[in-house]
C-alpha cells in the first residue's frame, strides 16, 4: 500500500512538471531588397514562444501573436497575416510598393519588437513586449506592453482582476503619482500639463510584476506629451500586499 501511494505521488509530481510551460525566444526578420546606403528598411521580431503541448500554451502563443500583429501596422491598419513570417514579409512588401508610388522618398521603414518572460509564479506569467515602429513622420511609435496570463489556462488576466478593491487601489496610486510628479494633491490631475482623458486619473494599461513589487507604466501620450517621455511608478509589495489578489 505504501509503495502504491508513493508511485501515485511520483506520477502527480511528474505530471505537474510536464505541464509547466517552457518558453524560448524565436527570431523572425526581413530586409528590403531595395538598394540603400543607410536607414535601410527592415523588420526584426524576437518573440517568446512556448512549445509546451497544452491548451494554455496555444492560448498564450495566439494572444502574443495578436498583440504583435496589431503593432506591425501599416497605414493605421494591422497587417493581415496569420504567422510571423507572413508579418515580416508583408511589412517589407508594403514598404516596397509604397516606395514605387513615391520614388523620391528617402527614408526607410523600421520595426523592432522584443518580448521576454519577465516574471512568473504559480498564479501568473508576465510577458513584456518592447516595440518600435517607424513608417514615416516626425518620429516612430514606441513603447512597452505588459501581458499577464494564467499559467494553468493560458487566459489573459485583466488588470482589474489583480486587486481586491480596484477603486481603492487607484485612489492610493493617484496620490503617490501626484507626489512623484509634483502635481498638487487637489484639483485637476492635468493642471501641470498631463494628458489623462476627461481630466480624470486612470491606472495605466500596463502593469508589470517584478520580484520586489509592481511597476505601473504609462507609455508616451497616455499620461503626458510625447516630449516628456513615459511615466512610471514603482510600488513595493510591502506597500500594496493588502490590495493584491494574486502575485
C-alpha positions as CSV (number, residue, x, y, z in Angstrom):
1,X,0.0,0.0,0.0
2,X,2.8,2.4,0.9
3,X,4.6,1.7,-2.4
4,X,1.4,2.3,-4.3
5,X,0.8,5.6,-2.6
6,X,4.4,6.6,-3.3
7,X,4.0,5.7,-7.0
8,X,0.9,7.8,-7.3
9,X,2.7,10.7,-5.6
10,X,5.6,10.5,-8.1
11,X,3.2,10.4,-11.0
12,X,1.5,13.5,-9.8
13,X,4.8,15.3,-9.5
14,X,6.0,14.3,-12.9
15,X,2.7,15.3,-14.4
16,X,2.9,18.7,-12.8
17,X,6.4,19.2,-14.1
18,X,5.4,18.1,-17.7
19,X,2.6,20.6,-17.7
20,X,4.8,23.5,-16.7
21,X,5.1,26.0,-19.6
22,X,8.6,26.4,-21.0
23,X,9.5,29.4,-23.1
24,X,12.1,30.1,-25.7
25,X,12.8,33.0,-28.0
26,X,12.3,32.8,-31.7
27,X,13.6,35.4,-34.2
28,X,12.0,36.5,-37.4
29,X,13.5,39.1,-39.6
30,X,13.3,40.5,-43.1
31,X,15.1,43.3,-45.0
32,X,14.1,45.2,-48.1
33,X,16.0,44.4,-51.3
34,X,15.8,48.0,-52.4
35,X,19.4,49.4,-52.5
36,X,20.1,51.9,-49.8
37,X,23.2,53.4,-48.1
38,X,21.6,54.0,-44.7
39,X,18.3,53.7,-42.9
40,X,17.6,50.5,-44.8
41,X,14.1,49.1,-44.3
42,X,14.0,46.1,-42.1
43,X,11.8,44.3,-39.5
44,X,13.1,42.2,-36.6
45,X,10.9,40.3,-34.2
46,X,12.2,38.4,-31.1
47,X,9.2,36.6,-29.7
48,X,8.8,34.5,-26.5
49,X,7.2,31.2,-27.6
50,X,6.1,28.3,-25.6
51,X,6.3,24.9,-27.3
52,X,4.5,23.0,-24.5
53,X,1.8,20.8,-25.8
54,X,-1.2,22.2,-24.0
55,X,-4.3,24.4,-24.4
56,X,-2.7,27.0,-22.2
57,X,0.5,27.2,-24.4
58,X,-1.6,27.5,-27.5
59,X,-3.7,30.3,-26.0
60,X,-0.7,32.3,-24.9
61,X,1.1,31.9,-28.3
62,X,-2.1,33.1,-30.1
63,X,-2.5,36.1,-27.8
64,X,1.1,37.2,-28.2
65,X,0.8,36.9,-31.9
66,X,-2.3,39.0,-31.9
67,X,-0.5,41.8,-30.0
68,X,2.5,41.7,-32.4
69,X,0.2,41.8,-35.4
70,X,-1.5,45.0,-34.0
71,X,1.9,46.6,-33.5
72,X,3.2,45.8,-37.0
73,X,0.7,48.1,-38.7
74,X,0.8,49.9,-42.0
75,X,-1.4,52.9,-42.8
76,X,-3.0,52.5,-39.3
77,X,-4.3,49.1,-40.2
78,X,-3.0,45.8,-38.8
79,X,-1.1,43.7,-41.3
80,X,-3.3,40.8,-42.5
81,X,-1.2,37.7,-42.0
82,X,-1.5,34.6,-39.8
83,X,2.1,33.8,-38.9
84,X,5.3,35.7,-38.0
85,X,7.0,35.0,-41.4
86,X,3.9,36.5,-43.1
87,X,4.0,39.6,-40.9
88,X,7.7,40.3,-41.7
89,X,7.2,39.7,-45.5
90,X,4.0,41.8,-45.6
91,X,5.8,44.7,-43.8
92,X,8.6,44.8,-46.4
93,X,6.4,44.3,-49.4
94,X,4.1,47.2,-48.3
95,X,7.1,49.4,-47.9
96,X,8.4,48.5,-51.4
97,X,5.0,49.1,-53.1
98,X,4.8,52.4,-51.3
99,X,8.3,53.3,-52.4
100,X,7.2,52.6,-56.0
101,X,4.5,55.1,-55.6
102,X,6.8,57.7,-54.1
103,X,10.2,57.1,-55.6
104,X,11.7,60.3,-54.3
105,X,11.1,59.2,-50.7
106,X,14.5,58.9,-48.9
107,X,13.6,57.3,-45.6
108,X,13.3,53.7,-44.8
109,X,10.8,51.9,-42.5
110,X,11.8,50.1,-39.4
111,X,10.1,47.7,-36.9
112,X,11.7,46.1,-33.9
113,X,9.7,44.1,-31.4
114,X,11.3,42.2,-28.5
115,X,9.5,40.1,-26.0
116,X,10.5,38.2,-22.9
117,X,9.1,36.5,-19.8
118,X,10.0,38.9,-17.0
119,X,8.1,37.3,-14.1
120,X,6.4,34.1,-13.3
121,X,4.8,32.4,-10.4
122,X,2.2,29.6,-9.8
123,X,-0.5,32.2,-10.3
124,X,0.8,34.4,-13.1
125,X,3.1,34.7,-16.1
126,X,4.1,38.2,-17.1
127,X,5.4,38.9,-20.7
128,X,7.0,42.2,-21.6
129,X,6.8,43.4,-25.2
130,X,9.1,46.3,-26.2
131,X,8.2,47.7,-29.6
132,X,9.4,50.4,-32.0
133,X,8.0,51.1,-35.5
134,X,8.7,53.8,-38.0
135,X,6.8,54.2,-41.3
136,X,7.4,58.0,-41.8
137,X,6.6,61.1,-39.9
138,X,8.3,63.2,-37.2
139,X,9.1,60.2,-35.1
140,X,8.5,56.5,-34.6
141,X,5.9,54.8,-32.4
142,X,7.5,53.1,-29.4
143,X,6.5,51.7,-26.0
144,X,6.1,48.6,-24.0
145,X,3.2,46.3,-23.1
146,X,2.6,44.0,-20.2
147,X,0.8,40.7,-20.9
148,X,-0.5,38.8,-17.9
149,X,-1.5,35.2,-18.2
150,X,-2.9,32.4,-16.0
151,X,-0.3,29.6,-16.3
152,X,-3.0,26.9,-15.8
153,X,-5.4,28.1,-18.6
154,X,-3.4,30.5,-20.8
155,X,-6.2,33.0,-20.4
156,X,-5.3,36.7,-20.2
157,X,-5.5,38.2,-16.7
158,X,-7.1,41.7,-16.6
159,X,-5.6,44.5,-14.5
160,X,-8.9,44.9,-12.6
161,X,-8.8,41.2,-11.5
162,X,-5.4,41.7,-9.8
163,X,-6.9,43.7,-6.9
164,X,-9.3,43.2,-4.1
165,X,-10.7,46.7,-4.5
166,X,-9.6,48.3,-7.8
167,X,-11.0,51.7,-7.0
168,X,-9.3,51.9,-3.6
169,X,-6.0,50.9,-5.2
170,X,-6.5,53.5,-7.9
171,X,-7.1,56.2,-5.3
172,X,-3.9,55.3,-3.4
173,X,-1.9,55.3,-6.6
174,X,-3.2,58.6,-7.7
175,X,-1.9,60.2,-4.5
176,X,1.6,58.7,-5.0
177,X,1.6,59.7,-8.7
178,X,0.8,63.3,-7.8
179,X,3.5,63.4,-5.2
180,X,6.1,61.9,-7.6
181,X,5.4,64.2,-10.5
182,X,4.8,67.4,-8.4
183,X,1.1,67.7,-9.1
184,X,-1.0,69.4,-6.3
185,X,-2.9,66.8,-4.3
186,X,-6.2,68.6,-5.1
187,X,-7.5,69.9,-8.3
188,X,-7.4,68.7,-11.9
189,X,-4.9,65.9,-12.5
190,X,-3.9,67.6,-15.8
191,X,-3.2,71.0,-14.2
192,X,0.5,70.7,-14.8
193,X,0.2,69.6,-18.5
194,X,-0.9,66.0,-18.2
195,X,-3.0,64.2,-20.8
196,X,-5.3,62.0,-18.8
197,X,-8.6,61.5,-20.6
198,X,-11.5,63.5,-19.3
199,X,-9.2,65.2,-16.8
200,X,-9.5,62.1,-14.6
201,X,-6.7,59.9,-13.2
202,X,-6.6,56.4,-14.5
203,X,-4.3,53.4,-13.8
204,X,-2.0,52.5,-16.7
205,X,-2.9,49.8,-19.2
206,X,0.5,48.2,-18.4
207,X,1.3,46.8,-15.0
208,X,4.5,44.8,-14.6
209,X,5.2,42.3,-11.9
210,X,8.8,42.2,-10.5
211,X,10.4,40.3,-7.7
212,X,10.1,43.3,-5.4
213,X,6.8,45.0,-6.4
214,X,4.6,46.4,-9.2
215,X,5.8,48.8,-11.9
216,X,3.0,50.9,-13.2
217,X,4.0,52.1,-16.7
218,X,2.4,54.8,-18.9
219,X,3.6,55.0,-22.5
220,X,4.0,58.3,-24.2
221,X,0.7,60.2,-24.7
222,X,-1.1,58.0,-22.1
223,X,-0.4,60.5,-19.3
224,X,1.8,63.2,-20.7
225,X,3.0,64.7,-24.0
226,X,5.4,62.8,-26.2
227,X,8.3,65.1,-25.3
228,X,8.0,64.2,-21.6
229,X,8.5,60.5,-22.4
230,X,6.9,57.6,-20.5
231,X,5.8,57.9,-16.9
232,X,6.2,55.2,-14.3
233,X,5.6,54.5,-10.7
234,X,7.1,51.6,-8.7
235,X,5.2,50.2,-5.7
236,X,6.9,47.7,-3.4
237,X,4.9,44.7,-2.3
238,X,5.3,45.8,1.3
239,X,3.1,48.8,0.4
240,X,0.5,47.0,-1.7
241,X,0.2,43.4,-0.5
242,X,-3.2,44.3,1.2
243,X,-4.5,45.3,-2.2
244,X,-3.4,42.3,-4.3
245,X,-5.4,39.2,-5.0
246,X,-2.6,37.4,-6.9
247,X,1.2,37.7,-7.4
